[in-house]
Amino acid sequence: MSLQPGDKAPAFAGIDQDGNSIKLSDFAGKKLVLYFYPKDNTPGCTVQACNLRDNYQALLDAGYAVVGISSDSAKKHTNFIKKFELPFPLIADEDKSIHEQFGTWVEKQMYGRKYMGTARTTFVIDENGVIEEIIDKVKTKEHADQILK
């Protein structure tokens, strides 16, 4: 069963780059942009993170908190955040438990080879923890516009 707009978001809990716990209930009464991306410091993921960084104030002004999630380690997240001056936390989901809750750990294929990886997906969650929108065709260079439209 995959998540759909109108569904209650899974009650996730994870640890960010600084060792802080982040959970869905932390955002009760706030809107949340929860974005899943494959890997720190790769071209598409960097463009996406920097687009969100460059439009961060507009996202805040629209009432959104932003949290990124990948299966990279907290140390890799720390380096990625410092290198690109990202103003939002990144959850290290090394055991892929949050990916599993949201259905973003999927079989992928490249050059005929199948492997498991992250489906680049963004969940826009409302103040009540309900999924408003699922963006599964992320345009990395225009991602904030896709959220704010």
Buried (B, 14 or more C-beta within 10 A) or exposed (E): EEBEEEBEBBEBBBBBBEEEEBEBEEBEEEBBBBBBBBBBEEEBBBBBBBBBBEBBEEBEEEEBBBBBBBBBEBEBBBBBBEEBEBEBBBBBBBEBEBBEBBBBBEEEEEEEEEEEBBBBBBBBBBEEBEBBBBBEEBEBEBBBEBBBE
